[in-house]
Every structure is written in C-alpha cells, then in structure tokens.
Amino acid sequence: MIKFPIILVFLVIVGSLIQGMYYLSKDNGSQNKVRLVRALTIRISL
C-alpha cells in the first residue's frame, strides 16, 4: 500500500535528476540556467 507513493516519488526524483543533467549539457555555455535550477529545485524539495 505504501510502496506505490514511495516508488512514485523515487521516479520523480530520478526523472528530475535526468532532466537536470540534460539541461546542464544542453545549456553548456549559457549564463541563464533557469531550467537547470528549476529541475534541481524539484529534486531537492522532494
């Protein structure tokens, strides 16, 4: 019963980590890294 919410939160954390890594590599030289910060903020808040 409690496994499903735990697995769901874990998948959201992993997805946010992957998204942050993608934005980090895509916005390599950009000063405006709002997407990266937003993705990592989601992971930290969970």
N, C-alpha and C positions, 0 to 999 in steps of 0.2 A: 504494500500500500504506500509506504513512504519512499520506496525505491524510485518510483516514477518521477516525483519532483526533484529528487537528488540527481538523477540521470539527466533530466531536462536542464537543470542549472549547469551541470557539468558540460553539456553540449553547447550551451550558450557561451560559457566561458571559453571553451576551445574555439568556437566559431569567431568570437571576438578577438582572440589571440591571432588566429589565421588572418582575419581581416586587417588587424594592425600591422602584421608583418607584410602583407600585400601593399598596404599604403606606404609603409616605410620604404619598400623597394621601388615603388612607382614614383613617389614624390622625393626622389633621391636628393636633388639639389634645391628643392623649393624651401623657402623660408616659412610659408604658410602651411603648417601641418595640422590643420584643424581636424581633418578626417582621422589622422593617426591618434591625436589626443582624445577624440570622441570615442574611438574604438577601445582604447586602453582605459578610459574612464568607466566604460560599461563593465569591463572585466574587473576593475578594482572595486566597483560598487557591489558586485555580486560576491 
